[in-house]
Amino acid sequence: MDKKIASVIILYNPVMEVINNILSYQKKLARLYIIDNTQNPDQLITDRIKKFKSNKYFPNYKNNGISQALNCAARYAMNDGFNWLLTMDQDSSFPPGELKKYLSLVKIIPDLKNTAIIAPNNDFNCKFKTEKSPDFIERDIVLTSGSLLNLSLFNAVGGFDEKLFIDEVDHDYCLRARLRGYKIIEIKNVVLNHHHGIPQKILRKGKEIDILTHSPLRMYYITRNNLYLWKKYYKSFPYVIKNRIKCYLRMLVNIALYEDKKIEKMYYIFKGIAHFIIGRYGK
């Protein structure tokens, strides 16, 4: 199956660490598409990237968003004859041996032709209804990074919604796939290294714990696009949306109690609410 799998990484102001992240999977797959949304790419990084074999580098010289980049990569991969696309964030990597295990388990997933997305274990602290099996869990939503996209179902699902730009792009695709009767499978014993936000240590009830924070501008997209998904899918997936609301409210509590830039973040949150109400999307 490996020869039928391409991969894509979407870059936006990456640091040199991205090279090691790419090396954790690039050699094991037939093609790597690199979509660079950086306005002024770092020449040292791009020179290293261009040396990778079997890659295609596409600089946009502006930020076109994650959804557009994923759609472009999916079309490139389909035109080049690939059946699956591994979608990777620039800060994600596979520990040694994990990708080999991942690809071997993919081959034995039941009803693979009706599976829209396969994902590694990527626990982001929001629990959803699952159906357990020896190696696999049926999910309603998974994260983009580390996921394998079934390109034979891509057009039937409808691609990624470009008006969302970033945030909730993956969840929207997953829920549309589920509405069309396709499966989302997580392989529970495959691990991906991934950072979903900016880690910060806080004191809560006398104990030091880790929370994930986001920039003020990112809170705009998180707010606007979450409201969009809540409205769009609440009737079809009430248990998913209720858990998404809980996660969002927990985020607001953390901002109010522990995070800095509170006023600026609240400004962007209210801006996101306003733009959702008037239907303003995109960048």
C-alpha positions in Angstrom: 0.0 0.0 0.0 3.0 2.3 0.7 3.4 3.0 -3.1 -0.2 4.3 -3.3 0.3 6.8 -0.4 1.6 10.4 -0.8 2.0 12.9 1.9 1.6 16.6 2.3 3.0 19.1 4.8 1.7 22.7 5.0 4.3 25.3 6.0 3.7 28.6 7.7 6.8 30.4 9.1 8.5 27.1 10.0 11.6 26.7 12.1 14.5 24.4 11.3 13.0 21.7 13.4 10.6 21.0 10.6 13.4 19.2 8.7 13.6 16.5 11.3 9.8 16.2 11.5 9.7 15.6 7.7 12.4 13.0 7.9 10.3 11.0 10.3 8.0 10.0 7.4 9.3 11.4 4.1 11.5 8.4 3.1 8.8 5.8 3.8 6.2 7.2 1.3 6.3 7.6 -2.5 5.7 11.4 -2.7 5.8 14.5 -0.5 3.9 17.6 -1.5 5.1 20.7 0.3 2.6 23.6 0.3 4.3 26.7 1.7 2.0 29.5 2.9 4.9 31.6 4.2 5.1 35.1 2.8 8.9 35.3 2.9 10.2 31.7 3.1 13.5 31.1 4.9 16.0 30.2 2.2 18.0 27.9 4.5 14.9 25.8 5.2 13.6 25.8 1.6 17.1 24.8 0.3 17.1 21.8 2.7 13.5 20.8 1.7 14.2 20.9 -2.0 17.0 18.3 -1.5 14.5 15.7 -0.4 13.9 13.1 -3.1 10.4 12.5 -4.5 9.0 15.8 -3.4 7.1 18.7 -5.0 7.5 22.1 -3.5 4.7 24.7 -4.0 5.5 28.2 -2.6 2.4 30.5 -2.4 4.2 33.5 -0.9 1.1 34.3 1.1 -1.1 32.5 3.6 -3.9 30.9 1.7 -5.1 28.9 4.7 -5.0 25.2 5.6 -8.2 24.2 3.8 -7.1 25.5 0.4 -3.7 23.9 0.8 -5.2 20.5 1.6 -7.5 20.7 -1.4 -4.6 21.5 -3.7 -2.5 18.6 -2.3 -5.4 16.2 -2.7 -5.9 17.2 -6.3 -2.1 16.9 -7.0 -2.1 13.4 -5.4 -5.1 12.2 -7.3 -3.7 13.5 -10.6 -0.4 11.6 -9.9 -2.3 8.4 -9.3 -2.2 8.1 -5.5 -5.1 6.6 -3.5 -4.2 7.9 0.0 -2.8 11.2 1.3 -1.0 11.5 4.7 -1.7 15.0 6.0 1.0 16.4 8.3 1.3 19.6 10.3 4.8 21.2 10.4 5.2 20.5 14.1 4.2 16.9 13.9 6.4 13.8 13.6 6.3 10.0 14.1 8.4 8.4 16.8 10.8 5.7 15.4 8.9 2.7 14.1 5.4 4.2 14.5 4.8 5.0 10.8 5.8 1.4 9.8 3.4 0.0 12.3 0.7 2.5 11.2 0.9 1.4 7.6 0.9 -2.3 8.4 -2.3 -1.9 10.5 -4.0 0.2 7.9 -3.9 -2.8 5.6 -6.1 -4.9 7.9 -8.8 -2.3 8.6 -12.2 -3.8 7.8 -14.3 -2.1 5.1 -11.4 0.1 4.0 -13.1 1.3 0.9 -15.8 3.0 3.0 -13.3 4.6 5.4 -12.8 8.3 4.6 -10.0 9.0 7.1 -7.6 6.9 9.2 -5.9 8.6 12.1 -3.3 7.7 14.8 -3.9 8.1 18.5 -4.0 11.9 19.0 -5.7 12.6 22.4 -6.6 16.3 22.6 -8.5 16.0 25.9 -12.0 15.9 24.4 -13.7 12.5 24.7 -16.3 11.4 22.2 -18.6 8.4 21.7 -16.5 5.5 20.4 -17.0 1.9 19.2 -14.2 -0.3 20.4 -12.5 -3.1 18.5 -9.2 -5.0 19.1 -7.1 -2.4 17.2 -9.4 0.3 15.9 -11.8 2.9 17.2 -14.6 4.5 15.2 -14.6 8.2 15.7 -16.7 11.1 14.6 -13.9 13.6 14.4 -10.1 13.4 14.3 -7.3 15.9 13.8 -5.8 16.5 10.4 -2.2 15.9 11.4 -1.1 12.3 10.9 -4.3 11.3 9.2 -4.6 9.3 6.0 -7.2 10.7 3.6 -9.0 8.3 1.3 -8.7 10.1 -2.0 -11.3 7.8 -3.7 -13.9 9.4 -1.4 -12.6 12.9 -1.4 -14.9 14.3 -4.1 -17.9 12.5 -2.6 -17.3 14.1 0.7 -16.8 17.5 -1.0 -13.2 18.5 -0.1 -12.2 20.9 2.7 -14.3 24.0 3.3 -12.1 26.9 2.2 -14.2 29.5 3.8 -13.1 28.2 7.2 -9.5 29.1 6.3 -8.0 27.5 9.5 -9.4 25.8 12.6 -12.3 23.2 12.5 -11.4 22.5 8.9 -10.6 18.8 9.8 -13.7 18.4 12.0 -16.0 19.8 9.3 -14.6 17.3 6.8 -15.0 14.4 9.2 -18.6 15.2 10.1 -19.6 15.6 6.4 -18.0 12.2 5.7 -20.0 10.7 8.6 -23.2 12.2 7.3 -22.5 10.5 3.9 -22.1 7.2 5.7 -18.3 6.9 5.6 -16.2 5.8 8.6 -13.5 7.6 10.5 -11.1 5.1 12.1 -8.5 5.8 14.8 -5.7 3.2 15.3 -5.4 3.5 19.0 -1.9 2.0 19.4 -0.2 4.2 16.9 1.3 7.4 18.4 1.9 10.8 16.7 4.0 13.6 18.2 1.9 16.7 17.9 1.5 20.1 19.6 -2.1 21.4 19.5 -1.5 24.9 20.7 1.1 26.6 22.8 1.9 24.7 26.1 1.8 26.7 29.3 2.3 25.5 32.9 -0.2 26.9 35.5 -0.9 26.3 39.2 -4.4 24.9 39.8 -5.4 23.9 43.3 -1.8 23.9 44.4 -0.7 21.6 41.5 1.3 22.4 38.5 -0.5 21.3 35.3 -0.1 21.9 31.6 -2.7 23.7 29.4 -2.7 24.7 25.8 -3.0 28.3 24.8 -3.5 30.1 21.5 -2.6 33.5 20.1 -5.3 36.3 20.1 -5.8 36.1 16.4 -6.1 32.3 16.6 -9.0 32.8 19.1 -10.8 34.6 16.3 -10.8 31.6 14.0 -11.4 29.2 16.8 -14.5 31.1 17.9 -16.0 31.9 14.5 -15.5 28.4 13.1 -16.7 26.6 16.2 -19.9 28.6 16.1 -20.3 27.6 12.5 -19.9 23.9 13.3 -22.2 24.0 16.3 -25.0 25.5 14.2 -24.3 23.2 11.2 -24.1 19.9 13.0 -25.9 20.1 16.3 -29.0 18.2 15.1 -26.9 15.5 13.5 -24.2 15.0 16.1 -25.4 16.5 19.4 -23.0 14.5 21.5 -20.0 15.7 19.5 -21.1 19.4 19.5 -21.9 19.3 23.3 -18.3 18.1 23.9 -16.9 20.7 21.6 -18.8 23.4 23.5 -17.4 22.1 26.8 -13.9 22.2 25.4 -14.4 25.8 24.2 -15.8 26.9 27.5 -12.8 25.3 29.3 -10.6 27.4 27.0 -12.5 30.6 28.0 -12.0 29.8 31.7 -8.3 29.3 31.2 -8.0 32.6 29.4 -9.9 34.4 32.2 -8.0 32.8 35.1 -4.5 32.0 33.8 -3.5 33.4 30.5 -2.0 36.7 29.5 -3.3 39.1 26.7 -6.8 38.7 28.1 -8.2 41.9 26.7 -6.7 41.3 23.2 -8.0 37.7 23.2 -11.5 38.8 24.2 -11.5 41.4 21.5 -10.8 38.7 18.9 -13.3 36.4 20.5 -16.1 39.0 20.1 -14.9 39.7 16.6 -15.3 36.1 15.8 -18.8 36.1 17.2 -19.7 39.2 15.2 -18.4 37.8 11.9 -20.2 34.5 12.5 -23.5 36.4 13.0 -23.0 38.4 9.8 -21.7 35.4 7.9 -18.2 36.7 7.2 -15.7 33.9 6.6 -12.3 33.3 4.9 -9.1 35.0 6.0 
